[in-house]
Amino acid sequence: MQSGKSKFKKTSGFTLTELLIYLAVFVTILVVVISFLSWAINSNNFTRASIEVQDNVWKALERMTYEIRSASGVYVPTSVFSSPGGQLSLATTLDLPAGEKITYEDFYLDNGRLFLKKEGSQAEQITSDKVMITSLDFKYLISTTTAESIQIGLALSYNNPSENPYLQAEANLTTTATLRE
């Protein structure tokens, strides 16, 4: 008879308790890594949407301001002022068609996109398809002491048909440009 010694030899390996602890630690680390990756992807999506909106706002306002400052006058009969879907028509002497002394150009919205149409040429899309203009408002400011000015109100949002909360980016800016005459 043996004195207090087990008949079984201890072999190397894991007990069930150790295995469950290791598995719980592994699952916890895996959940943390997946959560971090999900957060990083969503943050990247939000940043890209915000940058796209900001780039388009800057590009649209820069182009409209340049064209207004370069114009010789505002063509009021075809302009639509103080309306969320406004249109601005300008008379200009820049880039004239052959034989012309003055030409006209229009800024307008079509399906949430900003376009510039110069007389005698195709309309040029100013904003990308990734953004939607929700409001374009022109105000005609005239004074007896200063030159004609146009106040531009522009509101854009990222085109987000899936309504992903991480792709919700918008901007709402107002600026004023004065004709240099």
Backbone as CSV, one residue per row, in Angstrom:
resi,resn,N_x,N_y,N_z,CA_x,CA_y,CA_z,C_x,C_y,C_z
1,MET,0.829,-1.167,0.000,0.000,0.000,0.000,0.877,1.234,0.000
2,GLN,0.478,2.200,-0.747,1.244,3.447,-0.861,0.781,4.424,0.189
3,SER,1.692,5.237,0.601,1.344,6.184,1.652,1.010,7.549,1.072
4,GLY,-0.224,7.914,0.854,-0.716,9.230,0.460,-0.342,9.693,-0.936
5,LYS,0.250,8.888,-1.719,0.622,9.330,-3.062,-0.418,8.863,-4.057
6,SER,-0.685,9.725,-5.019,-1.676,9.415,-6.031,-1.102,8.424,-7.022
7,LYS,-1.951,7.615,-7.556,-1.536,6.651,-8.555,-1.323,7.318,-9.911
8,PHE,-1.901,8.525,-10.084,-1.832,9.177,-11.392,-0.631,10.087,-11.437
9,LYS,0.044,10.072,-12.547,1.158,10.976,-12.759,0.608,12.298,-13.251
10,LYS,1.154,13.376,-12.731,0.712,14.701,-13.198,1.368,14.951,-14.550
11,THR,0.565,15.247,-15.542,1.091,15.559,-16.868,0.968,17.050,-17.089
12,SER,1.783,17.559,-17.992,1.706,19.000,-18.278,0.462,19.272,-19.100
13,GLY,-0.093,20.501,-18.952,-1.300,20.878,-19.666,-2.098,21.873,-18.861
14,PHE,-3.297,22.128,-19.321,-4.160,23.113,-18.671,-5.308,22.405,-17.969
15,THR,-5.680,22.957,-16.883,-6.900,22.476,-16.244,-8.066,23.205,-16.898
16,LEU,-9.247,22.751,-16.663,-10.431,23.382,-17.239,-10.563,24.824,-16.752
17,THR,-10.258,25.066,-15.509,-10.333,26.422,-14.952,-9.333,27.343,-15.642
18,GLU,-8.120,26.862,-15.836,-7.105,27.674,-16.528,-7.537,27.972,-17.961
19,LEU,-8.069,26.979,-18.624,-8.529,27.162,-20.003,-9.629,28.215,-20.080
20,LEU,-10.562,28.191,-19.150,-11.645,29.178,-19.139,-11.108,30.579,-18.857
21,ILE,-10.144,30.702,-17.978,-9.550,32.015,-17.688,-8.818,32.537,-18.920
22,TYR,-8.011,31.699,-19.557,-7.288,32.122,-20.765,-8.266,32.523,-21.870
23,LEU,-9.328,31.754,-22.013,-10.333,32.058,-23.031,-11.018,33.392,-22.737
24,ALA,-11.342,33.653,-21.479,-11.979,34.925,-21.099,-11.043,36.100,-21.375
25,VAL,-9.755,35.949,-21.057,-8.776,37.013,-21.330,-8.660,37.236,-22.837
26,PHE,-8.601,36.166,-23.618,-8.492,36.284,-25.076,-9.716,36.983,-25.666
27,VAL,-10.901,36.598,-25.225,-12.142,37.210,-25.726,-12.191,38.687,-25.349
28,THR,-11.777,39.024,-24.142,-11.760,40.428,-23.712,-10.816,41.246,-24.586
29,ILE,-9.624,40.726,-24.830,-8.655,41.433,-25.691,-9.213,41.562,-27.103
30,LEU,-9.835,40.514,-27.609,-10.416,40.544,-28.953,-11.527,41.592,-29.052
31,VAL,-12.379,41.681,-28.054,-13.461,42.677,-28.047,-12.880,44.087,-28.019
32,VAL,-11.856,44.305,-27.208,-11.222,45.627,-27.138,-10.607,45.996,-28.484
33,VAL,-9.912,45.076,-29.125,-9.284,45.350,-30.425,-10.347,45.633,-31.482
34,ILE,-11.396,44.840,-31.531,-12.458,45.055,-32.521,-13.168,46.380,-32.267
35,SER,-13.414,46.716,-31.017,-14.047,48.005,-30.696,-13.166,49.166,-31.128
36,PHE,-11.877,49.054,-30.886,-10.954,50.112,-31.294,-10.933,50.255,-32.814
37,LEU,-10.871,49.135,-33.525,-10.870,49.197,-34.990,-12.170,49.805,-35.516
38,SER,-13.288,49.433,-34.926,-14.569,50.010,-35.335,-14.585,51.514,-35.090
39,TRP,-14.115,51.940,-33.926,-14.036,53.371,-33.612,-13.125,54.090,-34.605
40,ALA,-11.972,53.482,-34.928,-11.027,54.109,-35.858,-11.643,54.249,-37.250
41,ILE,-12.350,53.238,-37.706,-12.991,53.302,-39.029,-14.077,54.374,-39.040
42,ASN,-14.900,54.417,-38.002,-15.961,55.429,-37.937,-15.389,56.838,-37.839
43,SER,-14.326,57.005,-37.080,-13.673,58.319,-36.985,-13.105,58.733,-38.333
44,ASN,-12.516,57.789,-39.040,-11.975,58.074,-40.370,-13.095,58.474,-41.328
45,ASN,-14.218,57.776,-41.275,-15.359,58.118,-42.140,-15.874,59.518,-41.842
46,PHE,-16.004,59.855,-40.561,-16.475,61.187,-40.185,-15.489,62.261,-40.647
47,THR,-14.206,62.002,-40.477,-13.185,62.968,-40.907,-13.233,63.166,-42.415
48,ARG,-13.348,62.082,-43.166,-13.425,62.206,-44.631,-14.659,62.982,-45.062
49,ALA,-15.796,62.719,-44.435,-17.028,63.444,-44.771,-16.881,64.922,-44.436
50,SER,-16.315,65.232,-43.290,-16.118,66.637,-42.892,-15.176,67.357,-43.840
51,ILE,-14.093,66.698,-44.217,-13.134,67.308,-45.145,-13.782,67.536,-46.502
52,GLU,-14.564,66.587,-46.968,-15.245,66.732,-48.263,-16.188,67.932,-48.245
53,VAL,-16.946,68.085,-47.171,-17.866,69.221,-47.049,-17.082,70.530,-47.002
54,GLN,-16.037,70.582,-46.194,-15.243,71.810,-46.071,-14.563,72.176,-47.384
55,ASP,-14.020,71.182,-48.082,-13.383,71.454,-49.377,-14.383,72.010,-50.381
56,ASN,-15.583,71.438,-50.409,-16.588,71.903,-51.357,-17.112,73.286,-51.006
57,VAL,-17.283,73.572,-49.726,-17.703,74.918,-49.316,-16.649,75.930,-49.739
58,TRP,-15.396,75.624,-49.443,-14.308,76.539,-49.796,-14.251,76.750,-51.308
59,LYS,-14.302,75.652,-52.061,-14.213,75.742,-53.522,-15.378,76.544,-54.104
60,ALA,-16.581,76.302,-53.617,-17.765,77.000,-54.134,-17.711,78.490,-53.805
61,LEU,-17.420,78.822,-52.550,-17.367,80.240,-52.167,-16.218,80.965,-52.857
62,GLU,-15.085,80.305,-52.986,-13.934,80.914,-53.667,-14.270,81.216,-55.131
63,ARG,-14.899,80.263,-55.794,-15.235,80.450,-57.213,-16.287,81.543,-57.391
64,MET,-17.331,81.531,-56.559,-18.370,82.555,-56.676,-17.807,83.936,-56.349
65,THR,-16.988,84.030,-55.316,-16.387,85.313,-54.940,-15.502,85.844,-56.054
66,TYR,-14.702,84.975,-56.656,-13.832,85.393,-57.761,-14.657,85.924,-58.932
67,GLU,-15.687,85.188,-59.307,-16.506,85.600,-60.453,-17.264,86.899,-60.157
68,ILE,-17.742,87.073,-58.925,-18.449,88.310,-58.562,-17.499,89.492,-58.627
69,ARG,-16.314,89.343,-58.057,-15.340,90.441,-58.056,-14.876,90.798,-59.461
70,SER,-14.858,89.815,-60.345,-14.408,90.051,-61.718,-15.520,90.553,-62.625
71,ALA,-16.758,90.490,-62.181,-17.902,90.869,-63.024,-17.989,92.382,-63.174
72,SER,-18.597,92.786,-64.270,-18.814,94.219,-64.484,-20.168,94.659,-63.932
73,GLY,-21.036,93.704,-63.605,-22.334,94.055,-63.033,-23.165,92.822,-62.734
74,VAL,-24.210,93.028,-61.977,-25.167,91.962,-61.674,-26.303,92.085,-62.677
75,TYR,-26.644,90.977,-63.319,-27.749,90.980,-64.269,-29.015,90.599,-63.497
76,VAL,-29.729,91.615,-63.040,-30.864,91.445,-62.127,-32.053,90.707,-62.754
77,PRO,-32.394,90.904,-64.053,-33.603,90.256,-64.585,-33.627,88.731,-64.455
78,THR,-32.475,88.076,-64.512,-32.491,86.611,-64.407,-31.974,86.105,-63.063
79,SER,-31.590,86.994,-62.177,-31.126,86.589,-60.844,-32.320,86.351,-59.926
80,VAL,-32.160,85.406,-59.008,-33.191,85.115,-58.011,-32.555,85.356,-56.646
81,PHE,-33.009,86.414,-55.968,-32.429,86.799,-54.684,-33.335,86.388,-53.533
82,SER,-32.721,86.236,-52.358,-33.432,85.941,-51.100,-34.342,84.727,-51.208
83,SER,-33.820,83.686,-51.811,-34.548,82.432,-51.961,-33.559,81.289,-51.729
84,PRO,-33.948,80.237,-51.009,-33.002,79.154,-50.708,-32.428,78.450,-51.936
85,GLY,-33.072,78.529,-53.060,-32.555,77.934,-54.287,-32.213,79.008,-55.292
86,GLY,-31.566,80.065,-54.827,-31.335,81.253,-55.646,-30.470,81.035,-56.870
87,GLN,-30.480,82.041,-57.714,-29.643,82.066,-58.918,-29.018,83.440,-59.010
88,LEU,-27.755,83.469,-59.416,-27.054,84.729,-59.591,-26.573,84.824,-61.024
89,SER,-26.962,85.894,-61.703,-26.516,86.148,-63.069,-25.606,87.366,-63.057
90,LEU,-24.465,87.224,-63.705,-23.473,88.295,-63.742,-23.161,88.676,-65.175
91,ALA,-22.908,89.957,-65.389,-22.400,90.434,-66.674,-20.895,90.581,-66.502
92,THR,-20.147,90.092,-67.481,-18.690,90.134,-67.362,-18.036,90.409,-68.707
93,THR,-16.822,90.901,-68.634,-16.037,91.126,-69.851,-14.856,90.163,-69.906
94,LEU,-14.803,89.204,-69.007,-13.742,88.190,-69.012,-14.127,87.029,-69.914
95,ASP,-13.150,86.459,-70.592,-13.359,85.280,-71.440,-14.524,85.461,-72.406
96,LEU,-14.486,86.545,-73.145,-15.582,86.862,-74.071,-15.588,85.926,-75.270
97,PRO,-16.773,85.540,-75.725,-16.862,84.830,-76.996,-16.441,85.779,-78.126
98,ALA,-16.019,85.227,-79.217,-15.542,86.037,-80.344,-16.615,87.027,-80.786
99,GLY,-16.228,88.281,-80.940,-17.113,89.322,-81.431,-18.041,89.923,-80.388
100,GLU,-17.950,89.520,-79.149,-18.829,90.036,-78.093,-18.095,91.064,-77.241
101,LYS,-18.859,92.016,-76.696,-18.277,93.016,-75.798,-18.605,92.719,-74.340
102,ILE,-19.626,91.914,-74.132,-20.035,91.521,-72.781,-20.650,90.130,-72.870
103,THR,-20.517,89.379,-71.809,-21.112,88.041,-71.765,-21.735,87.833,-70.387
104,TYR,-22.514,86.792,-70.267,-23.241,86.545,-69.023,-22.899,85.163,-68.485
105,GLU,-22.936,85.076,-67.171,-22.713,83.787,-66.517,-23.674,83.663,-65.341
106,ASP,-24.076,82.426,-65.082,-25.081,82.160,-64.048,-24.577,81.102,-63.071
107,PHE,-24.776,81.360,-61.789,-24.605,80.352,-60.746,-25.997,79.878,-60.375
108,TYR,-26.191,78.568,-60.369,-27.513,78.035,-60.042,-27.381,76.635,-59.448
109,LEU,-28.452,76.198,-58.813,-28.533,74.855,-58.245,-29.295,73.936,-59.185
110,ASP,-28.810,72.711,-59.290,-29.544,71.677,-60.009,-29.339,70.369,-59.253
111,ASN,-30.402,69.843,-58.710,-30.369,68.578,-57.981,-29.351,68.607,-56.834
112,GLY,-29.292,69.731,-56.127,-28.403,69.853,-54.981,-26.950,70.116,-55.317
113,ARG,-26.654,70.386,-56.574,-25.277,70.662,-57.012,-25.200,72.095,-57.528
114,LEU,-24.053,72.737,-57.311,-23.835,74.102,-57.781,-23.194,74.057,-59.160
115,PHE,-23.770,74.835,-60.086,-23.252,74.912,-61.443,-22.941,76.353,-61.807
116,LEU,-21.969,76.514,-62.702,-21.662,77.803,-63.315,-21.848,77.623,-64.809
117,LYS,-22.758,78.400,-65.373,-23.033,78.353,-66.815,-22.590,79.663,-67.424
118,LYS,-21.583,79.574,-68.289,-21.122,80.754,-69.016,-21.754,80.726,-70.398
119,GLU,-22.106,81.898,-70.872,-22.761,82.015,-72.169,-21.896,81.371,-73.249
120,GLY,-22.519,80.507,-74.033,-21.834,79.874,-75.148,-21.012,78.654,-74.769
121,SER,-21.139,78.157,-73.545,-20.383,76.963,-73.161,-21.239,76.067,-72.266
122,GLN,-20.739,74.877,-72.039,-21.440,73.914,-71.192,-21.412,74.370,-69.735
123,ALA,-22.396,73.968,-68.983,-22.420,74.259,-67.543,-21.321,73.454,-66.854
124,GLU,-20.659,74.099,-65.905,-19.576,73.463,-65.157,-20.069,73.175,-63.737
125,GLN,-19.950,71.919,-63.322,-20.352,71.556,-61.963,-19.252,71.993,-61.004
126,ILE,-19.611,72.815,-60.019,-18.635,73.360,-59.072,-18.466,72.438,-57.865
127,THR,-19.541,71.894,-57.346,-19.462,71.009,-56.182,-19.498,69.551,-56.626
128,SER,-18.935,68.688,-55.798,-18.871,67.268,-56.148,-20.201,66.572,-55.864
129,ASP,-20.314,65.363,-56.374,-21.513,64.561,-56.141,-21.569,64.020,-54.711
130,LYS,-20.476,64.159,-53.973,-20.432,63.649,-52.600,-21.112,64.575,-51.599
131,VAL,-21.449,65.785,-52.040,-22.131,66.722,-51.143,-23.439,67.171,-51.775
132,MET,-24.337,67.645,-50.919,-25.630,68.145,-51.367,-25.789,69.556,-50.817
133,ILE,-26.081,70.504,-51.708,-26.339,71.868,-51.248,-27.791,71.928,-50.805
134,THR,-27.977,72.276,-49.548,-29.329,72.345,-49.004,-29.904,73.750,-49.112
135,SER,-29.036,74.754,-49.257,-29.515,76.123,-49.411,-28.444,76.969,-50.087
136,LEU,-28.865,77.727,-51.077,-28.016,78.707,-51.747,-28.834,79.982,-51.837
137,ASP,-28.387,80.995,-51.134,-29.160,82.227,-51.017,-28.281,83.416,-51.389
138,PHE,-28.706,84.165,-52.390,-28.001,85.381,-52.796,-28.811,86.595,-52.354
139,LYS,-28.122,87.583,-51.813,-28.765,88.859,-51.471,-28.011,89.951,-52.212
140,TYR,-28.763,90.800,-52.882,-28.203,91.897,-53.664,-28.120,93.116,-52.759
141,LEU,-26.915,93.565,-52.487,-26.695,94.703,-51.594,-26.221,95.890,-52.424
142,ILE,-27.030,96.935,-52.465,-26.623,98.134,-53.196,-26.662,99.322,-52.249
143,SER,-25.747,100.205,-52.497,-25.623,101.392,-51.663,-25.236,102.552,-52.567
144,THR,-25.558,103.751,-52.148,-25.189,104.923,-52.953,-23.717,105.270,-52.786
145,THR,-23.083,104.751,-51.747,-21.684,105.113,-51.489,-20.686,104.031,-51.866
146,THR,-21.129,102.797,-52.048,-20.199,101.721,-52.393,-20.683,100.991,-53.637
147,ALA,-19.807,100.151,-54.157,-20.148,99.357,-55.338,-21.158,98.268,-54.970
148,GLU,-21.735,97.655,-55.998,-22.684,96.560,-55.784,-21.992,95.414,-55.040
149,SER,-22.726,94.780,-54.149,-22.208,93.619,-53.423,-23.246,92.510,-53.441
150,ILE,-22.752,91.303,-53.315,-23.616,90.127,-53.237,-23.259,89.374,-51.963
151,GLN,-24.271,89.122,-51.141,-24.067,88.281,-49.969,-24.474,86.863,-50.359
152,ILE,-23.590,85.920,-50.082,-23.825,84.521,-50.441,-24.028,83.719,-49.160
153,GLY,-25.146,83.047,-49.072,-25.397,82.104,-47.977,-25.408,80.702,-48.559
154,LEU,-24.570,79.839,-48.028,-24.406,78.501,-48.592,-24.458,77.463,-47.471
155,ALA,-25.321,76.479,-47.625,-25.418,75.375,-46.666,-25.247,74.066,-47.424
156,LEU,-24.321,73.244,-46.957,-24.024,71.955,-47.590,-24.081,70.843,-46.560
157,SER,-24.352,69.649,-47.025,-24.231,68.473,-46.170,-23.634,67.343,-46.998
158,TYR,-23.021,66.408,-46.309,-22.447,65.251,-46.986,-23.586,64.395,-47.514
159,ASN,-23.451,63.926,-48.736,-24.478,63.086,-49.348,-24.434,61.717,-48.663
160,ASN,-25.404,61.447,-47.823,-25.404,60.278,-46.953,-26.726,59.524,-47.082
161,PRO,-26.940,58.813,-48.207,-28.226,58.142,-48.393,-28.494,57.048,-47.358
162,SER,-27.455,56.444,-46.800,-27.651,55.385,-45.806,-27.919,55.943,-44.413
163,GLU,-27.836,57.257,-44.266,-28.047,57.947,-42.991,-27.144,57.405,-41.886
164,ASN,-25.918,57.071,-42.271,-24.904,56.633,-41.317,-24.545,57.814,-40.417
165,PRO,-24.673,57.682,-39.104,-24.394,58.832,-38.224,-22.943,59.296,-38.292
166,TYR,-22.043,58.429,-38.730,-20.632,58.808,-38.825,-20.314,59.523,-40.133
167,LEU,-21.300,59.646,-41.010,-21.112,60.374,-42.267,-21.934,61.655,-42.291
168,GLN,-22.407,62.090,-41.149,-23.196,63.315,-41.085,-22.266,64.496,-40.853
169,ALA,-22.028,65.227,-41.924,-21.199,66.427,-41.838,-21.906,67.517,-42.623
170,GLU,-21.901,68.712,-42.079,-22.546,69.827,-42.772,-21.821,71.121,-42.452
171,ALA,-22.053,72.099,-43.305,-21.465,73.425,-43.110,-22.475,74.456,-43.577
172,ASN,-22.471,75.594,-42.919,-23.375,76.686,-43.251,-22.568,77.973,-43.141
173,LEU,-22.249,78.585,-44.280,-21.399,79.771,-44.286,-22.041,80.912,-45.060
174,THR,-21.658,82.109,-44.687,-22.116,83.313,-45.368,-20.910,84.202,-45.615
175,THR,-20.843,84.770,-46.812,-19.781,85.715,-47.139,-20.354,86.785,-48.053
176,THR,-19.611,87.853,-48.210,-20.033,88.946,-49.087,-18.899,89.283,-50.034
177,ALA,-19.250,89.477,-51.293,-18.265,89.864,-52.306,-18.744,91.139,-52.991
178,THR,-17.802,92.036,-53.248,-18.113,93.316,-53.880,-17.526,93.349,-55.279
179,LEU,-18.320,93.826,-56.230,-17.829,93.975,-57.594,-16.748,95.047,-57.611
180,ARG,-15.696,94.810,-58.366,-14.570,95.747,-58.395,-14.734,96.833,-59.434
181,GLU,-15.554,96.612,-60.390,-15.836,97.567,-61.475,-14.592,98.266,-61.911
